[in-house]
Amino acid sequence: MADLPNLSRRAVMAGAAGLAATSAVKPVSAAAAKTSKPLSRGFLWGTATAAHQIEGNNSNSDFWLAENVKPTLFQEPSLDACDSYHRYEEDIILAARLGFNAHRFGIEWARIEPEPGKFSEAELDHYLRVLEACHKHGLAPVVTYSHWTVPRWFAAQGGFEHPDSPQLFARFAERATAKLGPLMTAASTFNEANIARVIQARPELRAIEPLVRAMLAACAKASGSDRFASVLFADIAKSEANQVRAHELAFDAIKSGPGNFPVGVTISMQDVQGVGEGNRSTEIEDAIYGPWIAQATKADFVGVQTYTRIRVDANGILPPQKGAELTAAGYEFYPEALAATIRYAARKTGKPIFVTENGIGTDDDTRRVVYIDRALAGVRDCIDEGIDVRGYLHWSLLDNFEWVFGYKQRFGLVSVDRKTFKRTPKPSAIHLGALARANRL
């Protein structure tokens, strides 16, 4: 580890050289620099990550099992991921060198409580070291208590369908906060608590339901259980009320301290655009948000997580328009969606806004830079309108394990060699990092 700073510096310089060589990425002009506006000194610039997607070998989690049973929806298993469980300080140093001042990451419930009621002090110490590294290198840690994954034992007893699930999640939150709370800058209970609603609202995603049922049945059999429930593929009729209560109990436990930091709700938000008379846009909004907007009104902030728009006519959700640019994830390239969802969240909740995720899956980094610039232009407009936007955390720092799509979709500002785990910043990393360092929009 002794030569890590020099290695990271060379990697950053390589990214800078790539930026200079990329004709589609234009430097900020003197005129543009004069018209941009400085932000408050407390504005958070950073990147977002998830424990399961970057740490590797999260073998006590429900997703690890789901990736390895047959049949499975996952195109490949996570295995070592980005090995960030061991290389977390390398990632933190790199993020700081790029110019960021914040780092969003998850603490893994499946590691901390591998068996019901049995907590690992060694794993809590691990996440304490991650928090300490953030502070050491000038990054404000923004912590997610559960980023979709849960312990395998929890899923095998029914996940959030189980009547005891709210108390079990709150117990984990209380225990984690007791150890880690004093070093947190901000936190959220769940990542995109409404994700199952988003999936169920999309007709093309409902087509995978038979395979999901077969995969979860295989997980149940492998667990010696008659059930196995996933947050991502939840039956909201059976689980959502419990998950809402779990959030409420965990929120109270976290706020009880130790530590004194804002706790919010992060929501998967789409720019829902009505098309034509009688369009069902309001119905679709209600369907994808459910009770979570109301929960955000009781929290300290709302985390806006936006990637694209949804167009809705009288018959429901429309496919992208003919000729529309699509990302590698198959949705429309539409960075302007971010400003629309910030306005929606502010109007509906009256709470401060953190952009806790925004980004694009692509192998063309020039398009990532364009996406970032257009999205941030919308953030600037929202701030000019008086909306209390307090941070922008880009998804993601690293090319990582993108859930059912495996490693084929690349959202990272930094590429990761799948064999050596070498991190190499892309031109987009240098570009966004420079904006963060200047703290101007």
C-alpha positions in Angstrom: 0.0 0.0 0.0 3.0 2.3 0.4 3.1 3.2 -3.3 -0.6 3.6 -3.7 -0.6 7.5 -3.7 1.8 7.5 -6.7 -0.1 4.8 -8.5 -3.3 6.8 -8.0 -1.7 10.0 -9.2 -0.5 8.3 -12.4 -4.0 6.9 -13.0 -5.5 10.4 -12.6 -3.0 11.8 -15.0 -3.8 9.1 -17.5 -7.5 10.1 -17.3 -6.6 13.7 -17.8 -4.6 12.8 -20.9 -7.7 11.0 -22.2 -9.8 14.0 -21.5 -7.5 16.2 -23.5 -7.5 13.8 -26.4 -11.3 13.5 -26.5 -12.4 15.9 -29.1 -16.1 15.7 -28.0 -15.2 17.0 -24.6 -14.7 20.7 -24.7 -12.8 22.6 -21.9 -14.8 25.2 -20.0 -14.4 28.5 -21.7 -13.5 31.7 -19.9 -16.9 33.1 -20.7 -18.7 30.1 -19.3 -16.5 30.2 -16.2 -17.6 33.8 -15.6 -21.3 32.9 -15.9 -21.2 29.9 -13.7 -22.1 30.5 -10.1 -20.3 29.4 -6.9 -22.2 27.0 -4.6 -22.3 27.0 -0.8 -19.2 25.7 0.9 -21.3 22.8 2.3 -22.4 21.5 -1.1 -21.6 17.8 -1.4 -19.9 16.6 -4.6 -19.2 12.9 -4.8 -20.0 9.5 -6.1 -22.4 6.8 -5.0 -21.6 3.1 -4.5 -23.4 0.0 -3.0 -21.7 -2.6 -0.8 -22.7 -5.7 -2.8 -21.8 -4.1 -6.1 -18.2 -3.2 -5.2 -17.1 -5.2 -2.1 -17.0 -8.7 -3.4 -17.7 -12.1 -1.8 -20.8 -11.0 0.0 -21.7 -14.7 0.6 -24.1 -14.3 3.5 -26.5 -12.1 1.4 -29.7 -13.1 -0.4 -28.3 -11.8 -3.7 -25.2 -14.0 -3.5 -27.4 -17.0 -3.3 -29.7 -15.8 -6.1 -26.8 -15.3 -8.4 -25.6 -18.9 -7.9 -28.8 -21.0 -8.0 -30.4 -22.4 -11.1 -32.4 -21.0 -12.7 -31.3 -17.4 -12.1 -32.1 -14.1 -13.6 -28.5 -13.0 -13.1 -26.3 -13.0 -16.1 -23.2 -13.8 -14.0 -22.3 -13.9 -10.3 -20.7 -11.0 -8.4 -17.8 -13.0 -7.1 -15.0 -10.6 -6.2 -16.8 -7.5 -7.6 -14.3 -4.6 -7.4 -12.6 -6.1 -4.3 -13.4 -2.8 -2.6 -13.8 -4.6 0.7 -10.0 -4.7 0.8 -9.3 -1.7 -1.5 -11.7 0.8 0.0 -9.0 3.2 1.0 -7.6 3.1 -2.6 -11.0 4.1 -3.8 -11.4 6.8 -1.2 -8.0 8.3 -2.0 -8.8 8.3 -5.7 -12.1 10.0 -5.2 -10.5 12.7 -3.1 -7.7 13.2 -5.7 -10.3 13.6 -8.4 -11.8 16.6 -6.5 -14.8 15.2 -4.6 -15.7 16.0 -1.0 -18.3 13.3 -0.3 -18.6 9.5 -0.7 -21.8 7.5 -0.6 -21.4 3.9 0.3 -23.4 1.1 2.0 -22.8 -0.9 5.1 -23.7 -4.5 4.5 -26.3 -6.0 6.8 -25.5 -9.5 5.7 -21.9 -9.1 6.9 -22.7 -7.3 10.2 -25.5 -9.7 11.2 -24.7 -13.0 9.4 -27.0 -15.0 11.7 -30.1 -13.6 13.5 -29.2 -11.7 16.6 -25.4 -12.4 16.2 -23.5 -9.3 15.3 -19.9 -9.3 14.0 -17.7 -6.8 15.8 -15.0 -7.4 13.3 -17.3 -6.3 10.5 -18.5 -3.2 12.4 -14.8 -2.4 12.9 -14.3 -2.7 9.2 -16.9 -0.2 8.4 -15.6 2.1 11.1 -12.2 2.0 9.3 -14.0 2.9 6.0 -15.6 5.9 7.8 -12.3 6.9 9.3 -10.6 6.7 5.9 -13.3 9.1 4.4 -12.6 11.7 7.1 -8.8 11.2 6.8 -9.0 12.1 3.1 -11.6 14.8 3.3 -14.7 13.0 2.1 -18.0 13.4 3.9 -19.4 9.8 4.4 -23.1 9.4 3.3 -24.2 6.0 4.5 -26.9 3.6 3.2 -28.1 1.1 5.8 -29.6 -1.3 3.2 -28.9 -1.1 -0.5 -31.3 -3.8 -1.7 -29.4 -6.8 -0.2 -30.4 -8.4 3.1 -29.0 -11.4 5.1 -29.8 -14.7 3.6 -31.5 -15.8 6.9 -33.7 -12.7 6.7 -34.8 -13.5 3.1 -35.4 -17.2 4.0 -37.9 -16.3 6.7 -39.8 -14.1 4.3 -37.9 -10.8 4.2 -40.2 -7.9 4.8 -43.2 -10.2 4.4 -42.4 -11.4 7.9 -44.3 -9.7 10.7 -41.1 -9.3 12.8 -39.2 -7.7 9.9 -39.6 -4.0 11.0 -38.1 -4.8 14.5 -35.3 -6.9 13.0 -34.2 -4.1 10.6 -34.5 -1.5 13.4 -32.3 -3.7 15.6 -29.6 -3.8 13.0 -29.8 0.0 12.5 -29.6 0.6 16.2 -26.5 -1.7 16.5 -24.8 -0.2 13.5 -25.4 3.3 14.6 -24.1 2.6 18.1 -20.7 1.9 16.5 -20.7 4.0 13.4 -23.0 6.9 14.0 -20.5 9.4 15.4 -18.6 9.4 12.0 -21.5 9.7 9.6 -22.3 12.9 7.8 -25.7 11.8 6.4 -27.6 8.5 6.0 -30.6 6.8 4.5 -32.4 3.7 5.7 -33.1 2.1 2.3 -31.8 2.7 -1.1 -34.7 3.3 -3.5 -37.3 1.9 -1.1 -39.8 2.1 -4.0 -37.8 -0.1 -6.4 -40.3 -3.0 -6.5 -43.0 -0.5 -7.5 -40.8 0.8 -10.3 -40.2 -2.7 -11.6 -43.9 -3.7 -11.4 -45.0 -0.5 -13.2 -42.9 -1.3 -16.3 -44.7 -3.8 -18.6 -41.4 -5.0 -20.2 -40.1 -5.9 -16.7 -43.3 -7.8 -15.7 -42.3 -10.3 -18.4 -39.6 -11.7 -16.2 -41.9 -12.6 -13.4 -42.0 -16.4 -14.2 -38.2 -16.5 -14.0 -38.1 -14.5 -10.8 -40.5 -16.9 -9.2 -38.5 -19.9 -10.3 -35.2 -18.3 -9.0 -36.7 -17.4 -5.6 -38.1 -21.0 -5.3 -34.6 -22.3 -6.0 -33.3 -20.0 -3.3 -35.9 -21.2 -0.8 -35.0 -24.8 -1.5 -31.3 -24.1 -1.1 -32.1 -22.4 2.2 -34.2 -25.2 3.5 -37.1 -22.9 3.7 -40.6 -22.7 2.1 -40.1 -19.1 1.2 -37.5 -16.6 0.1 -38.3 -12.9 -0.4 -36.2 -10.2 -2.2 -36.4 -6.4 -1.8 -35.8 -6.0 -5.5 -38.6 -8.4 -6.6 -40.9 -7.9 -3.6 -44.6 -8.6 -3.5 -45.5 -5.1 -2.3 -49.0 -6.3 -1.2 -47.3 -8.5 1.3 -44.2 -6.5 2.2 -44.6 -2.8 1.7 -46.4 -2.0 4.9 -43.7 -3.8 6.9 -41.0 -2.1 5.0 -42.5 1.3 5.7 -42.7 0.5 9.4 -39.1 -0.8 9.2 -38.0 2.5 7.8 -39.9 4.4 10.6 -38.4 2.3 13.4 -34.9 2.4 11.9 -35.2 6.2 11.3 -36.0 6.7 15.0 -33.2 4.3 16.1 -30.6 6.2 13.9 -31.8 9.6 15.1 -31.4 8.4 18.7 -27.7 8.4 18.0 -24.9 8.5 18.8 -24.1 11.0 16.1 -26.0 14.0 14.9 -26.6 13.9 11.1 -29.6 14.1 8.7 -31.4 10.9 7.8 -33.3 10.7 4.6 -35.3 8.7 2.2 -33.9 7.9 -1.2 -36.4 7.3 -4.0 -36.1 6.0 -7.5 -37.6 9.0 -9.4 -38.6 9.1 -13.0 -39.6 12.3 -14.9 -43.1 11.2 -15.7 -44.3 13.1 -18.7 -48.0 13.1 -19.8 -48.6 12.8 -23.5 -52.0 13.9 -24.9 -55.4 14.2 -23.4 -56.5 11.7 -20.8 -52.9 10.6 -20.1 -52.3 8.5 -17.0 -49.2 10.3 -15.7 -50.7 11.0 -12.3 -51.7 7.4 -12.0 -48.2 6.2 -12.9 -46.6 8.6 -10.4 -48.9 7.2 -7.7 -48.0 3.7 -8.7 -44.2 4.1 -8.6 -44.0 6.2 -5.5 -46.7 4.8 -3.3 -46.2 5.7 0.4 -42.6 6.8 0.0 -43.1 10.5 -0.9 -45.2 10.8 2.3 -42.4 9.2 4.3 -39.9 11.7 2.8 -42.0 14.5 4.2 -41.2 13.2 7.7 -37.4 12.7 7.0 -34.6 15.2 7.1 -34.1 15.1 3.3 -35.1 13.3 0.2 -32.5 11.6 -1.9 -33.4 12.0 -5.6 -32.2 9.1 -7.8 -32.9 9.8 -11.4 -31.7 8.4 -14.8 -34.4 9.0 -17.4 -38.0 9.9 -18.2 -41.2 8.0 -18.6 -43.7 9.1 -21.2 -47.3 8.2 -20.5 -50.4 8.5 -22.7 -54.0 7.4 -22.1 -53.1 3.7 -22.4 -50.1 3.8 -20.1 -46.3 3.9 -20.4 -44.9 4.5 -23.9 -41.7 3.1 -25.4 -39.0 5.6 -26.2 -39.7 7.7 -29.3 -38.4 6.3 -32.6 -34.8 7.5 -33.1 -34.3 8.4 -29.5 -30.8 7.8 -28.2 -30.7 4.9 -25.7 -28.2 4.1 -23.1 -26.6 0.7 -22.6 -29.2 -0.1 -20.0 -31.9 0.3 -22.7 -33.6 3.4 -21.4 -33.7 6.9 -23.1 -30.7 9.2 -22.8 -32.5 12.1 -21.2 -30.4 13.9 -18.6 -33.0 16.7 -18.3 -35.0 14.3 -16.2 -33.0 15.2 -13.2 -34.2 18.8 -12.9 -37.8 17.7 -13.4 -37.6 15.2 -10.5 -35.8 17.7 -8.2 -38.7 20.1 -8.8 -41.2 17.3 -8.1 -39.5 16.2 -4.9 -39.2 19.7 -3.6 -42.8 20.5 -4.4 -44.2 17.3 -2.9 -42.0 17.1 0.2 -40.8 20.6 1.0 -37.5 19.0 2.2 -33.9 19.7 1.2 -32.7 17.7 -1.8 -29.6 15.6 -2.2 -29.1 14.0 -5.6 -28.0 10.6 -4.3 -27.7 9.0 -7.7 -27.6 10.2 -11.3 -25.6 8.7 -14.2 -25.5 6.7 -17.4 -24.6 3.2 -18.5 -22.4 3.6 -21.6 -19.1 2.5 -23.1 -18.8 5.9 -24.8 -17.4 8.2 -22.2 -18.0 11.3 -24.3 -21.7 10.7 -23.9 -21.2 10.4 -20.1 -19.6 13.8 -20.1 -22.5 15.3 -22.1 -25.0 13.6 -19.8 -23.3 15.1 -16.7 -23.1 18.6 -18.1 -26.8 18.6 -19.2 -27.9 17.1 -15.8 -25.9 19.6 -13.9 -27.3 22.5 -15.9 -30.7 21.4 -14.6 -29.4 21.3 -11.1 -28.1 24.9 -11.5 -31.5 26.0 -12.8 -33.2 24.4 -9.8 -30.9 26.2 -7.3 -31.5 29.5 -9.2 -35.2 28.9 -8.7 -34.6 28.7 -4.9 -34.8 24.9 -4.5 -32.6 23.7 -1.6 -30.3 21.3 -3.4 -27.4 20.3 -1.1 -25.4 17.8 -3.1 -24.8 15.8 -6.3 -23.6 12.2 -5.9 -22.9 10.6 -9.3 -23.6 6.9 -10.0 -21.0 5.5 -9.8 -17.4 5.8 -8.9 -16.5 2.4 -10.3 -17.6 0.2 -13.1 -19.2 -2.4 -10.9 -21.6 -5.4 -10.6 -24.8 -4.0 -12.1 -27.1 -6.6 -10.5 -28.9 -8.9 -13.0 -26.8 -7.5 -15.8 -23.5 -8.4 -14.2 -20.5 -6.5 -15.4 -21.7 -5.7 -18.9 -23.2 -2.3 -18.1 -20.6 0.4 -17.1 -21.8 3.3 -15.1 -18.5 4.2 -13.5 -16.3 7.2 -13.8 -13.4 4.8 -13.2 -12.8 1.6 -15.0 -11.8 -1.6 -13.1 -9.7 -4.3 -14.6 -11.6 -7.6 -13.9 -8.4 -9.6 -13.2 -6.0 -7.1 -11.6 -8.6 -4.7 -10.1 -6.5 -1.8 -11.4 -8.5 1.5 -11.3 -8.2 3.8 -14.2 -10.1 7.2 -14.2 -12.0 8.0 -17.4 -12.1 11.5 -18.9 -15.5 11.9 -17.3 -14.0 11.4 -13.9 -11.5 14.2 -14.5 -14.3 16.4 -15.9 -16.7 16.0 -13.0 -13.9 16.2 -10.5 -12.8 19.5 -11.9 -16.3 20.9 -11.5 -16.4 19.6 -8.0 -13.1 21.1 -7.1 -14.2 24.5 -8.4 -17.6 24.1 -6.6 -19.4 26.0 -9.3 -22.4 25.3 -11.6 
